[in-house]
Amino acid sequence: MIPLAQMAVEVLGTADPRAKTDLSRAHAATWMDARADGALPEIGIAAPPDRPARPDRPELLHPRDVPRRKPGTPEGRIALLHAVAHIELNAVDLHWDVIARFSNVPLPPGFFDDWVRAADDESKHWGLMSDCLRAAGSHYGALPAHAGMWRAAEETAGDLMARLAVVPMVLEARGLDVTPGMIDVFRRAGEDGAVAALETIYAEEVAHVAYGSKWFNFLCGRDNLDPRPTFHDLVRTHFHGLLKPPFNEEKRADAGLPPDFYWPLTEEA
């Protein structure tokens, strides 16, 4: 069994989305099976690439240049599924990147267990969205996508606490806010397969936000830092823009995010 950090680099270096997610799930299963048997395999240390390998399609555009389509149309719903697939594929890389990039930081084994599980979930989520696109007569890569997804990783490449603050506790928490509305779009259209897939994603994303909150608070405790102002400072430094309500306060609370963490970030400091 190769070290976990090397597994992460292998996933990050795989360009084809299907091959990437298949390898991600295989490596996750290897790690989790070993942990279930009571073993602690080698984590190792590895240097991930600055950017993960990517396929030729989709074409990546600046967010403002990505065409907007009305979700009430079949074309709009396909575009919505494609956008979610793109988010999920980037999430696969983000979770393996946090494993490899911070493999030199002394952390409990549970930290790596959580992000392996999250990467496995995101790989499954990409497959669900890919299946929905095929059922709708399309595929991942058929439409352009925005190129800003990896910006959060670049902004936080040197700071694990900033990575946890921005990626799971801001970006993934935003998914908890918007996914119920997406589910309603597909339910009204009678697209039960997409509804089921999005409901699975919605349920499992709560855990990913919770992993971020748990380990952010762990690191704050280890460094004798107050989590709330530390979170505010890191988000204002590394996240471009303000947080936008409405917020899914119930699901955010389930994930360990109280309102006094995110509401102050809706306004300039």
Order of alpha helices (4+ residues) and beta strands (2+ residues): alpha-alpha-beta-alpha-alpha-beta-alpha-alpha-alpha-alpha-alpha-alpha-alpha
